[in-house]
Amino acid sequence: MGAVLQRPSENDGEYSLKNYAFLSILACFVLLIALGCETASDSSSVAVTHDGSGGGSIDSGMGQLNCIPDESQWTVVKPTIETYCGLCHGDTPAFGAPYGLLDYDSLINGDVGSRSIDKLVGRMRTGDMPPVGQTSVPSDEALALLDWATCGDNAGTPMPGPNPGGFDVTRPVFEPADDPLGDAAFLEFRADNGHIPADVADQYTCFSFSGPAGGERYIRRIEPVIDDTRVLHHIVLYEVQDGPGDGLETDCGTNLSAAIYAWAPGQQPVQFVDGGLVTDSSRRYLLEIHYNNSAGYDDVADQSGVRLFHSAPEGPTIDMLTIGPDGFSLPPLSRTAIEGQCNITEPMTIIATLPHMHELGISLKSIIKRADGTEEDLITLVGWDFDSQLFYDGQGLQLQPGDQVVTECIFENTFDERRKFGPYTEDEMCFNFLFVTPPPTERRCDESGPATTYDVGQCAPIDVVDEAIEVIGTPTDVRPPEAMGGEFPTGHWRLVDYVLAFDSADIGLAVLDLEQTQLTAYGVMEMTDSGRLAIDVSGTIDAVFESGGGAIQAVGFSLAGALGELTSDSVSMPIAVDCPNSGQVDFNYTYADGQLTFFLPFNQITTGTVVATFELID
């Protein structure tokens, strides 16, 4: 059975410092990023609304619910369905489609409102089908089909504008060269009987591979190998930092570095006209396959994958430059813009560009700000669709020292929960993968360090958040001082110092480079005369490992509750927590020289102490 990609669960029980967000970085190390330029992330958001259903449904008021389409006209409309829907919804459903659309009796069979014909009408009216990457139905044919399928109820109903799932992009698709390299050596990365159970609708299965033996080679062409079309939905090939042996299953959320190929039904291979993507046996790859088994097949043993044609090095050496921000967070029910920048320090030519987001992405654009003050579009893509990740032609665009590439992604989070940066499908990313020549010195570029905007927590004292300031924190393995207690005044406070004191830089899975690791945070606190305490800290850690690579993750905590009784000898502050849930915690503390410092131990995966210092505002 394949290694299933699952999002880590969160503790919904009694409040505990085990929920402290930094522990997720220690447990997962979800993104080992090649050392190079650092992280910049800027975001802004506006609220959006949704119905809470988590997905679309057929409008029960539609007239087609009372309609039996005219069977005598079936031969007239069937060619339209066959041409524009038949790739997936053919006589034998393929690529995860749960049913076909080419049999009249099957179209109208079932309960009114949930028939295949009803779903066809609903998806066409919203513009969701055909999916992005497939040819859209011409308006006249679409109107004729809908008029037939709704027994005339669609008459006078305007078609939607551009497909909400379709895209408008400023660069042409990167077309493969005419010569398919049929005689070249090739290497296949294929699933080892990838399986999805009959009762699972969606599953991501991943396998690990290494590059070809025999010294440095050039990947000249990458094409899909299609096996079980019933359930195969899409394929992504990543270059990664490391992995298990060839063909072995692996965690889909581990060590992702750069996507070098993506396929969905109808998409083309990638082939370079001249030169190739450098590879050798030391390079590691992760083959991610998305299976969709809505039809409930119980005999899936898939061997789909990719075929890499390679040759001896000849022509320009092509490599990947990854640009775009990371470490960001998307508030619930919001539309958010995230921005990062890459400062160019060496000349290079862009061969192709691959924008990459997950399921909440709406648009991505990368703009080149030239050293002379002019601007040039690298790529602008509006109408992102996760299932159609295409390479676009760089058309020989030149980058020169002094240029800056600014990448912005817009996300629409229609869910009631926050979504964060990360490799899992339910996380988000904002990357633009560039095939460039010559190879860049550093393959990851995003400049300004882990810039943080205040990501206000659930229990924050709202009247105080505007007083928060950016705090450059300290990761260390120096033991913090003992708590001394002390009497302190009520009022409003803000964070002025933030320390992560690890018991050891060796955290088990890696050794932290504490000099290179960066920590940034905001925080506020309110203590009322009635004895209520609210504390909120939010930030980002950019962890760097001595072995190379690192990980970026949001950190912080948010809680509120009733402060327990303190005496003049107290060094521990008891809090009866009621936000975000109920529980009892005790924080050691010191009040001295107008500052209140909390000492919060953590003891999962690794051990240490969070030291958060606040100063009184008023």
C-alpha positions as CSV (number, residue, x, y, z in Angstrom):
1,M,0.0,0.0,0.0
2,G,1.3,3.5,-0.8
3,A,2.4,6.0,1.8
4,V,-0.7,8.1,2.3
5,L,-0.3,11.8,2.7
6,Q,-2.1,12.9,5.8
7,R,-2.2,16.2,7.5
8,P,-1.0,16.1,11.1
9,S,-3.9,16.2,13.5
10,E,-4.3,18.9,16.2
11,N,-5.0,18.3,19.8
12,D,-8.6,19.2,20.4
13,G,-8.6,18.2,24.1
14,E,-7.6,19.9,27.3
15,Y,-5.4,22.9,26.8
16,S,-1.6,22.2,27.2
17,L,1.7,23.7,26.2
18,K,1.9,20.5,24.0
19,N,-0.1,22.6,21.5
20,Y,2.8,25.0,21.3
21,A,3.2,25.5,17.6
22,F,7.0,25.2,17.4
23,L,6.8,21.5,18.3
24,S,5.3,20.8,14.9
25,I,8.5,21.9,13.2
26,L,10.5,19.5,15.4
27,A,8.1,16.7,14.7
28,C,7.8,17.1,11.0
29,F,10.7,19.0,9.4
30,V,8.3,19.2,6.5
31,L,10.5,21.4,4.2
32,L,14.3,21.0,4.1
33,I,15.2,24.1,2.2
34,A,18.6,24.4,0.5
35,L,20.7,27.0,2.2
36,G,20.8,30.2,0.3
37,C,18.8,33.4,0.2
38,E,16.4,33.7,3.1
39,T,12.7,34.2,3.6
40,A,10.5,37.3,3.1
41,S,6.8,37.1,3.6
42,D,4.3,40.0,3.5
43,S,0.6,39.5,3.7
44,S,-2.6,41.4,3.7
45,S,-6.1,40.0,3.9
46,V,-9.8,40.8,3.6
47,A,-12.7,38.7,4.9
48,V,-14.8,36.4,2.7
49,T,-17.8,34.3,3.5
50,H,-18.9,30.8,2.7
51,D,-21.8,28.5,3.5
52,G,-19.8,26.2,5.7
53,S,-20.5,23.2,3.5
54,G,-17.0,22.8,2.4
55,G,-18.0,22.3,-1.2
56,G,-20.4,23.1,-4.0
57,S,-23.8,21.6,-4.4
58,I,-26.6,21.6,-7.0
59,D,-29.0,24.4,-6.7
60,S,-32.3,22.8,-5.7
61,G,-34.2,25.6,-7.5
62,M,-32.8,24.7,-10.9
63,G,-35.5,23.8,-13.4
64,Q,-33.5,20.8,-14.7
65,L,-34.6,18.9,-11.5
66,N,-38.0,18.3,-13.2
67,C,-36.6,17.6,-16.6
68,I,-36.3,14.4,-18.7
69,P,-34.2,15.6,-21.7
70,D,-35.5,14.7,-25.2
71,E,-33.9,11.4,-26.1
72,S,-34.5,12.1,-29.8
73,Q,-31.9,14.9,-29.6
74,W,-29.3,12.9,-27.8
75,T,-27.3,12.2,-31.0
76,V,-27.2,16.0,-31.6
77,V,-25.7,16.9,-28.1
78,K,-23.6,13.7,-27.5
79,P,-20.7,14.8,-29.7
80,T,-20.3,18.0,-27.5
81,I,-20.1,15.9,-24.4
82,E,-17.8,13.4,-26.0
83,T,-15.4,16.1,-27.3
84,Y,-15.2,18.2,-24.2
85,C,-15.9,15.7,-21.3
86,G,-15.1,12.3,-22.8
87,L,-11.4,12.3,-21.8
88,C,-12.5,11.5,-18.2
89,H,-16.2,10.9,-18.4
90,G,-16.1,8.4,-21.4
91,D,-17.6,5.0,-21.8
92,T,-15.1,3.8,-19.2
93,P,-14.6,6.6,-16.7
94,A,-10.9,7.6,-16.3
95,F,-8.6,9.8,-14.2
96,G,-10.8,9.6,-11.1
97,A,-14.1,10.4,-12.7
98,P,-16.8,8.5,-10.9
99,Y,-19.2,8.0,-13.8
100,G,-19.4,8.3,-17.6
101,L,-21.5,10.8,-19.5
102,L,-21.9,9.1,-22.9
103,D,-24.9,6.9,-22.2
104,Y,-28.4,8.5,-22.3
105,D,-30.0,6.1,-19.9
106,S,-27.2,6.5,-17.3
107,L,-27.5,10.2,-17.5
108,I,-31.1,10.3,-16.4
109,N,-31.0,7.3,-14.0
110,G,-31.2,7.9,-10.3
111,D,-33.0,10.3,-7.9
112,V,-33.9,13.7,-9.3
113,G,-31.3,16.2,-8.2
114,S,-28.4,13.7,-8.0
115,R,-28.5,12.3,-11.5
116,S,-25.5,12.6,-13.7
117,I,-27.4,15.0,-15.9
118,D,-28.1,17.3,-12.9
119,K,-24.5,17.3,-12.0
120,L,-23.4,18.1,-15.5
121,V,-25.8,21.1,-15.6
122,G,-24.6,22.3,-12.2
123,R,-20.9,22.1,-13.0
124,M,-21.3,23.8,-16.5
125,R,-23.4,26.6,-15.0
126,T,-20.8,27.4,-12.4
127,G,-18.0,27.1,-15.0
128,D,-16.2,24.3,-13.1
129,M,-16.2,21.9,-16.0
130,P,-14.4,21.2,-18.2
131,P,-11.5,21.6,-15.7
132,V,-8.7,24.0,-16.3
133,G,-6.2,22.7,-18.7
134,Q,-8.9,21.2,-20.9
135,T,-10.5,22.9,-23.9
136,S,-13.6,25.0,-22.9
137,V,-16.9,24.3,-24.5
138,P,-17.7,27.0,-27.1
139,S,-20.5,29.2,-25.9
140,D,-23.0,28.2,-28.6
141,E,-22.4,24.5,-28.0
142,A,-22.6,25.0,-24.2
143,L,-25.9,26.9,-24.5
144,A,-27.4,24.2,-26.8
145,L,-26.3,21.4,-24.4
146,L,-27.7,23.2,-21.4
147,D,-30.9,24.1,-23.2
148,W,-31.4,20.4,-24.0
149,A,-30.3,19.1,-20.5
150,T,-32.8,21.5,-18.7
151,C,-35.7,21.1,-21.2
152,G,-35.4,24.7,-22.2
153,D,-35.1,26.1,-18.7
154,N,-31.7,27.5,-19.5
155,A,-33.1,29.7,-22.3
156,G,-32.0,33.3,-21.7
157,T,-29.6,32.3,-18.9
158,P,-26.2,33.8,-19.6
159,M,-23.2,31.6,-19.5
160,P,-20.7,32.5,-16.8
161,G,-17.7,34.6,-17.7
162,P,-14.2,33.0,-17.9
163,N,-14.2,29.7,-16.2
164,P,-13.6,30.3,-12.4
165,G,-11.3,27.3,-12.5
166,G,-9.7,28.3,-15.8
167,F,-6.7,30.6,-16.1
168,D,-5.5,33.7,-17.9
169,V,-1.7,33.6,-18.2
170,T,0.8,36.0,-19.8
171,R,3.2,33.3,-21.0
172,P,2.7,30.6,-23.6
173,V,2.8,26.9,-22.5
174,F,6.3,25.4,-22.7
175,E,5.9,23.0,-25.6
176,P,8.1,19.9,-25.9
177,A,10.6,19.8,-28.8
178,D,9.5,18.1,-32.0
179,D,12.1,15.3,-31.6
180,P,10.8,12.9,-28.9
181,L,14.3,11.5,-28.2
182,G,13.1,7.9,-28.8
183,D,16.6,6.5,-29.0
184,A,18.0,8.2,-25.8
185,A,18.6,6.4,-22.6
186,F,15.8,6.7,-20.1
187,L,15.0,6.0,-16.5
188,E,11.5,5.3,-15.1
189,F,10.2,6.3,-11.7
190,R,7.0,4.3,-11.3
191,A,4.6,3.4,-8.5
192,D,5.1,-0.1,-7.0
193,N,1.5,-1.3,-7.2
194,G,0.1,1.9,-5.8
195,H,-3.2,1.1,-4.1
196,I,-6.2,3.2,-2.9
197,P,-8.9,1.4,-1.0
198,A,-12.5,1.3,-2.4
199,D,-13.8,3.4,0.5
200,V,-11.2,6.2,0.0
201,A,-12.0,9.0,-2.4
202,D,-8.6,10.8,-2.5
203,Q,-5.2,9.7,-1.6
204,Y,-1.6,10.9,-2.2
205,T,1.0,8.1,-2.5
206,C,4.7,8.8,-2.7
207,F,7.8,6.9,-3.8
208,S,11.5,7.7,-3.5
209,F,14.1,7.4,-6.3
210,S,17.7,8.5,-7.1
211,G,19.0,9.9,-10.4
212,P,20.9,7.9,-13.0
213,A,24.3,6.3,-12.4
214,G,27.4,7.0,-14.5
215,G,28.3,10.5,-13.5
216,E,26.7,13.8,-14.3
217,R,23.8,13.6,-16.9
218,Y,21.4,15.9,-18.5
219,I,17.6,15.3,-18.2
220,R,16.4,16.2,-21.7
221,R,12.8,15.1,-21.5
222,I,10.2,14.1,-18.9
223,E,7.0,12.4,-19.9
224,P,4.2,10.6,-18.0
225,V,3.8,6.8,-17.8
226,I,0.1,6.1,-17.5
227,D,-1.2,2.8,-16.1
228,D,-4.5,2.7,-14.2
229,T,-6.5,5.5,-15.8
230,R,-9.5,4.7,-13.7
231,V,-8.0,6.3,-10.6
232,L,-5.0,8.3,-11.7
233,H,-5.7,12.0,-11.1
234,H,-2.3,13.8,-11.3
235,I,1.4,13.3,-10.9
236,V,4.1,15.6,-9.5
237,L,7.8,14.9,-9.5
238,Y,9.9,16.8,-6.9
239,E,13.6,17.0,-6.4
240,V,14.2,16.4,-2.6
241,Q,17.1,16.6,-0.2
242,D,17.2,12.9,0.7
243,G,15.0,9.8,0.9
244,P,14.9,6.0,1.3
245,G,16.0,3.5,-1.3
246,D,14.7,3.5,-4.9
247,G,11.1,2.6,-5.3
248,L,10.3,2.7,-1.6
249,E,7.3,4.4,-0.2
250,T,7.9,7.6,1.7
251,D,6.1,10.4,3.4
252,C,4.6,12.8,0.9
253,G,5.3,15.8,3.2
254,T,9.0,15.3,3.7
255,N,12.0,17.2,2.2
256,L,10.3,18.8,-0.7
257,S,12.7,21.2,-2.5
258,A,11.5,21.9,-6.0
259,A,8.9,20.5,-8.4
260,I,10.5,19.6,-11.7
261,Y,7.5,18.1,-13.5
262,A,3.7,18.0,-13.1
263,W,1.1,16.1,-15.1
264,A,-2.7,16.0,-15.3
265,P,-4.9,14.6,-18.0
266,G,-4.3,16.3,-21.3
267,Q,-1.0,17.9,-20.4
268,Q,2.2,17.6,-22.4
269,P,5.7,16.2,-21.6
270,V,8.6,18.7,-20.9
271,Q,11.5,18.6,-23.3
272,F,14.4,21.0,-23.6
273,V,15.5,22.1,-27.1
274,D,19.1,22.5,-26.1
275,G,21.0,21.3,-23.0
276,G,19.2,19.7,-20.0
277,L,18.5,19.6,-16.3
278,V,21.5,18.4,-14.4
279,T,21.2,15.2,-12.5
280,D,23.3,12.3,-11.2
281,S,23.0,9.4,-8.8
282,S,23.4,11.7,-5.8
283,R,20.2,13.5,-6.6
284,R,17.0,12.3,-4.9
285,Y,13.5,12.5,-6.3
286,L,10.0,12.0,-4.9
287,L,7.2,10.8,-7.1
288,E,3.8,12.0,-5.8
289,I,0.7,10.4,-7.3
290,H,-2.8,11.7,-6.5
291,Y,-5.4,8.9,-6.8
292,N,-9.1,9.5,-6.9
293,N,-11.3,6.5,-6.4
294,S,-14.8,8.1,-6.2
295,A,-16.0,5.1,-8.2
296,G,-15.0,2.7,-5.5
297,Y,-12.7,0.2,-7.3
298,D,-11.3,-2.5,-5.1
299,D,-8.5,-3.9,-7.3
300,V,-6.2,-0.9,-7.8
301,A,-2.5,-1.8,-8.2
302,D,-1.2,1.1,-10.2
303,Q,2.3,1.4,-11.8
304,S,2.0,5.0,-13.2
305,G,4.9,7.3,-13.0
306,V,7.3,9.3,-15.2
307,R,10.0,8.5,-17.8
308,L,13.2,10.6,-17.7
309,F,15.2,10.7,-21.0
310,H,18.9,11.6,-20.2
311,S,22.1,12.0,-22.1
312,A,25.8,13.0,-21.5
313,P,26.2,16.7,-20.7
314,E,26.1,18.7,-23.9
315,G,24.8,22.2,-24.4
316,P,23.7,24.7,-21.6
317,T,23.4,23.3,-18.1
318,I,19.9,24.0,-16.7
319,D,19.0,24.0,-13.1
320,M,16.2,25.1,-10.8
321,L,15.9,28.4,-9.0
322,T,13.0,28.5,-6.5
323,I,11.6,31.9,-5.7
324,G,8.6,32.9,-3.6
325,P,7.7,33.4,0.1
326,D,7.3,30.8,2.8
327,G,6.4,30.7,6.5
328,F,3.1,32.5,6.0
329,S,-0.3,31.9,7.5
330,L,-3.8,32.4,6.0
331,P,-6.5,33.6,8.3
332,P,-9.9,31.8,8.1
333,L,-12.6,33.2,5.8
334,S,-10.2,35.6,4.1
335,R,-8.6,36.6,0.9
336,T,-4.9,37.1,1.5
337,A,-2.0,38.4,-0.6
338,I,1.4,37.0,0.2
339,E,4.6,38.6,-1.2
340,G,8.3,37.8,-1.2
341,Q,11.3,39.0,-3.2
342,C,14.5,37.6,-4.6
343,N,17.5,39.8,-5.3
344,I,19.4,38.7,-8.3
345,T,23.2,38.6,-7.9
346,E,24.3,36.8,-11.1
347,P,23.2,36.8,-14.7
348,M,20.9,34.0,-15.9
349,T,18.4,33.1,-18.6
350,I,14.9,31.8,-17.8
351,I,14.1,28.7,-19.9
352,A,10.7,27.9,-18.3
353,T,8.6,28.8,-15.3
354,L,6.3,26.6,-13.2
355,P,4.0,28.5,-10.8
356,H,3.0,26.4,-7.8
357,M,0.3,26.8,-5.1
358,H,-2.1,24.4,-3.5
359,E,-5.9,24.4,-3.4
360,L,-6.6,27.8,-2.0
361,G,-4.6,29.7,-4.6
362,I,-6.3,32.2,-6.9
363,S,-3.4,33.9,-8.7
364,L,0.3,34.2,-8.8
365,K,2.5,36.8,-10.4
366,S,6.2,37.4,-10.6
367,I,7.4,40.8,-11.6
368,I,11.0,41.7,-12.4
369,K,12.0,45.1,-11.0
370,R,15.1,46.1,-13.1
371,A,18.1,47.8,-11.6
372,D,17.2,50.9,-13.8
373,G,13.8,51.2,-12.1
374,T,11.7,49.7,-14.9
375,E,9.5,46.7,-14.4
376,E,8.9,43.6,-16.6
377,D,6.4,40.8,-16.2
378,L,7.9,37.4,-15.7
379,I,4.5,35.7,-15.4
380,T,1.0,36.5,-14.3
381,L,-1.5,33.7,-13.9
382,V,-5.1,34.4,-12.8
383,G,-7.5,31.5,-12.1
384,W,-5.1,29.0,-10.5
385,D,-6.1,25.3,-10.5
386,F,-4.1,22.9,-8.4
387,D,-4.8,20.0,-10.8
388,S,-3.3,21.8,-13.9
389,Q,0.2,22.8,-13.1
390,L,1.8,23.7,-16.3
391,F,5.3,24.9,-17.4
392,Y,5.4,28.1,-19.3
393,D,7.9,29.3,-21.7
394,G,10.5,31.8,-20.3
395,Q,11.2,32.9,-23.9
396,G,14.8,33.6,-23.0
397,L,14.0,36.3,-20.5
398,Q,17.2,37.6,-18.9
399,L,17.9,38.3,-15.2
400,Q,20.8,40.6,-14.4
401,P,22.6,41.5,-11.1
402,G,20.7,44.3,-9.4
403,D,17.3,43.0,-10.6
404,Q,14.7,42.0,-8.0
405,V,11.9,39.5,-8.7
406,V,8.8,40.1,-6.6
407,T,6.4,37.2,-6.4
408,E,2.9,37.6,-5.1
409,C,0.2,34.9,-4.5
410,I,-3.4,35.6,-3.6
411,F,-5.3,32.9,-1.7
412,E,-8.9,32.6,-0.8
413,N,-9.4,30.6,2.4
414,T,-13.1,29.7,2.6
415,F,-12.6,27.5,5.6
416,D,-13.3,28.2,9.3
417,E,-9.7,27.3,10.2
418,R,-6.4,28.9,9.5
419,R,-4.2,27.5,6.8
420,K,-0.4,27.7,7.0
421,F,2.6,27.3,4.7
422,G,3.6,23.7,4.3
423,P,4.0,20.7,2.0
424,Y,0.7,19.0,2.7
425,T,-2.2,19.5,0.2
426,E,-4.2,21.2,3.0
427,D,-1.3,23.5,3.7
428,E,-0.4,26.2,1.1
429,M,2.7,27.2,-0.9
430,C,3.6,30.2,-3.0
431,F,6.5,29.2,-5.2
432,N,7.7,29.9,-8.8
433,F,10.1,27.2,-9.9
434,L,12.3,28.6,-12.7
435,F,14.4,26.5,-15.1
436,V,17.5,28.7,-15.6
437,T,20.9,28.7,-17.2
438,P,23.6,28.8,-16.1
439,P,22.8,27.1,-12.7
440,P,22.5,29.6,-9.9
441,T,24.9,29.5,-7.0
442,E,22.0,29.2,-4.6
443,R,18.9,27.3,-5.7
444,R,16.5,29.0,-3.2
445,C,16.1,32.8,-3.2
446,D,13.7,34.8,-1.0
447,E,15.5,37.6,0.7
448,S,14.5,39.4,3.8
449,G,14.5,36.7,6.5
450,P,11.5,35.4,8.3
451,A,9.6,38.8,8.2
452,T,6.5,38.4,10.4
453,T,3.2,40.3,10.5
454,Y,1.3,40.0,13.7
455,D,-0.9,36.9,13.2
456,V,-3.3,37.7,16.1
457,G,-4.4,34.6,18.0
458,Q,-7.8,33.5,19.2
459,C,-7.4,34.6,22.8
460,A,-5.5,37.9,22.2
461,P,-6.6,41.0,24.1
462,I,-8.0,42.9,21.1
463,D,-7.6,46.4,22.7
464,V,-3.9,45.9,22.9
465,V,-2.8,44.3,19.6
466,D,-2.1,47.7,18.0
467,E,0.7,48.2,20.6
468,A,2.6,45.1,19.5
469,I,6.1,45.6,18.1
470,E,8.4,43.3,16.1
471,V,10.8,41.4,18.4
472,I,14.0,39.8,17.1
473,G,14.2,36.8,19.3
474,T,17.1,34.5,20.3
475,P,17.5,30.7,19.8
476,T,20.0,29.4,22.3
477,D,21.2,26.4,24.3
478,V,22.1,28.5,27.3
479,R,20.0,27.6,30.4
480,P,17.6,30.4,31.4
481,P,17.8,31.9,34.9
482,E,15.5,30.6,37.7
483,A,12.2,32.3,38.2
484,M,12.1,34.8,41.1
485,G,8.4,35.7,41.3
486,G,7.5,39.2,42.5
487,E,4.5,41.5,42.7
488,F,3.4,43.1,39.4
489,P,0.8,45.6,38.4
490,T,-2.3,45.1,36.3
491,G,-2.6,46.7,32.9
492,H,-1.6,46.3,29.2
493,W,1.7,44.8,28.2
494,R,3.7,44.0,25.0
495,L,6.4,41.5,24.2
496,V,9.9,43.0,24.2
497,D,12.1,39.8,24.3
498,Y,11.6,36.2,23.1
499,V,14.0,33.3,23.7
500,L,13.8,29.7,22.7
501,A,16.2,28.0,25.2
502,F,16.9,24.5,24.0
503,D,18.4,22.0,26.4
504,S,20.6,21.0,23.5
505,A,21.1,22.1,19.9
506,D,20.9,18.4,19.0
507,I,17.2,18.0,18.8
508,G,17.3,14.3,17.7
509,L,16.5,14.5,14.0
510,A,19.0,17.3,13.4
511,V,21.5,19.7,15.1
512,L,20.4,23.3,15.0
513,D,22.9,25.9,13.9
514,L,21.9,28.4,16.6
515,E,24.0,31.3,15.1
516,Q,22.2,31.1,11.7
517,T,18.7,30.2,13.0
518,Q,16.4,33.3,13.2
519,L,13.4,34.0,15.4
520,T,10.9,36.9,15.0
521,A,7.8,37.5,17.1
522,Y,5.0,39.8,18.2
523,G,3.0,39.6,21.4
524,V,0.7,41.4,23.8
525,M,-0.8,40.7,27.3
526,E,-3.6,42.1,29.4
527,M,-4.1,41.7,33.1
528,T,-7.3,43.2,34.6
529,D,-8.1,44.3,38.1
530,S,-10.6,41.5,38.2
531,G,-7.9,38.9,37.8
532,R,-8.3,37.9,34.2
533,L,-5.2,37.3,32.1
534,A,-4.9,37.1,28.3
535,I,-1.5,36.4,26.6
536,D,-0.9,36.2,22.8
537,V,2.5,35.5,21.1
538,S,2.9,34.9,17.4
539,G,6.0,34.6,15.3
540,T,8.2,32.7,12.9
541,I,11.3,30.6,13.3
542,D,13.7,30.0,10.4
543,A,15.6,27.0,11.7
544,V,19.0,26.2,10.0
545,F,20.6,22.8,10.5
546,E,24.4,22.2,10.8
547,S,24.0,19.4,8.2
548,G,22.5,21.8,5.7
549,G,19.0,22.8,5.0
550,G,16.5,24.0,7.5
551,A,12.8,24.5,8.2
552,I,10.5,27.5,8.6
553,Q,7.4,27.4,10.8
554,A,5.0,29.7,12.6
555,V,5.5,29.7,16.4
556,G,3.5,31.1,19.3
557,F,0.6,30.5,21.7
558,S,-2.6,32.2,22.7
559,L,-4.5,31.7,26.0
560,A,-6.8,33.5,28.4
561,G,-8.3,32.7,31.8
562,A,-8.6,33.5,35.5
563,L,-5.4,34.2,37.4
564,G,-5.2,32.2,40.6
565,E,-4.1,33.4,44.0
566,L,-0.5,34.6,44.4
567,T,1.5,35.3,47.6
568,S,4.6,37.3,48.1
569,D,6.6,34.0,47.9
570,S,5.0,32.8,44.6
571,V,7.2,32.1,41.7
572,S,4.5,30.2,39.8
573,M,1.4,31.8,38.3
574,P,-1.7,29.5,38.3
575,I,-4.1,30.2,35.4
576,A,-7.6,28.5,35.0
577,V,-7.6,28.6,31.2
578,D,-10.9,29.0,29.4
579,C,-9.6,30.0,25.9
580,P,-8.9,28.4,23.5
581,N,-10.3,25.5,25.7
582,S,-10.5,24.6,29.4
583,G,-7.6,23.5,31.5
584,Q,-5.1,24.5,34.2
585,V,-1.5,25.7,33.6
586,D,1.1,27.2,35.9
587,F,3.7,29.6,34.5
588,N,6.9,30.3,36.4
589,Y,7.6,34.1,36.2
590,T,9.9,36.9,37.3
591,Y,8.9,40.6,37.7
592,A,11.8,43.0,37.8
593,D,12.6,46.5,36.6
594,G,9.2,46.9,35.1
595,Q,9.3,43.7,33.0
596,L,7.4,40.5,33.5
597,T,9.1,37.3,32.2
598,F,7.4,33.9,31.7
599,F,9.3,30.6,31.6
600,L,7.3,28.0,29.7
601,P,8.8,24.5,29.4
602,F,8.3,22.2,26.4
603,N,9.2,18.5,26.5
604,Q,8.0,16.8,23.3
605,I,10.5,15.7,20.6
606,T,13.1,17.9,22.3
607,T,13.2,19.8,25.6
608,G,13.7,23.4,26.5
609,T,12.1,26.6,27.7
610,V,10.3,29.4,26.1
611,V,11.3,32.7,27.7
612,A,8.8,35.5,26.9
613,T,9.4,39.0,28.4
614,F,6.7,41.7,28.5
615,E,6.9,45.4,29.4
616,L,4.0,47.5,30.9
617,I,2.4,49.9,28.4
618,D,-0.3,51.4,30.6
